[in-house]
Amino acid sequence: MFPDTLFAKHLQEKLEQITEVLQQQQKSCVIIPSGMPKPVYWDDNNYPFKTNFHFSLFVPVGPLPNSYLIIEADKKPTLIYYQPADYWHVVPDAPDPVWASDFNVVIVTNTTDWLKYLPNDLINTVWIGEPESSIADKIQAENINPQNIINELHYYRARKTDYEIDRLAAANLIAAKG
């Protein structure tokens, strides 16, 4: 069962924290990619995918490759949700309305479609995640994983929200059975 009231409070706290950090650093926006699958050399398979943990702090779903979170101060966050039409691979389910209502959800079916939703102010946009070639010429190099912002975000991670404590407890119950 999804702890929706706990998540709503958790999301609000995380948004307030990241907005405060952006304001302190005089930035207007942050883009957090979920990450991209890594192909096995000369193979048609990928290595197991692991989501960018900064993305996971805001989006409560399992692996969601090629998706992006765009957070701008005083705006509802935009979640670019990659859901390809794919015969061979498992496609993520539609976003659950219980948590998705807290986002402007945009479903994309192509890995480059998300670029249409970039914010207007790219000079003051920060990227938190593994750099991608699609943004190399759009976001200034000093705004890709700036250490001062990363340090602030890591500081906030030390204190867990009630939602995070609840999810840790649930995970421990599952692990204890193993």
Disulfide bonds with the S-S distance in Angstrom:
none
